[in-house]
Amino acid sequence: MSAVAEEPATESAYLEKLRALCQSLLDDEDLKKIFGAIDSFMGNEEAKDLFSEMQENFEELNTKQQAGLQLTAGEVEEYNKKRDAMLANPVAKEFLEARESMEGVQATVNTW
């Protein structure tokens, strides 16, 4: 048993470790594919428009539902059409998959 206490880690040491972690994530081949899919999406106006339309419609329906109002079959069908159109676009679909993967990475990092 040592009578000498360890010195507390400094902010500089934490920053160094954080930079090393971030660099290792940036160097990861799977994450490079995810970042590539996100970059492709950001450069594709059609995919962004499809995603935005679907997201706005989802938020409208969600707000209505949270207010205790019943959704009509037509509203749900309209949302499903927008979602299907968005998923038919390969760039938008890859973006959704990439976003889901990034959320998983973030959850893992936050857990640790």
Secondary structure, DSSP 8 states (H G I E B T S, - for coil): --SS------HHHHHHHHHHHHHHHHH-HHHHHHHHHHHHHHT-HHHHHHHHHHHHHHHHHHHHHHTT----HHHHHHHHHHHHHHHHSHHHHHHHHHHHHHHHHHHHHHH-
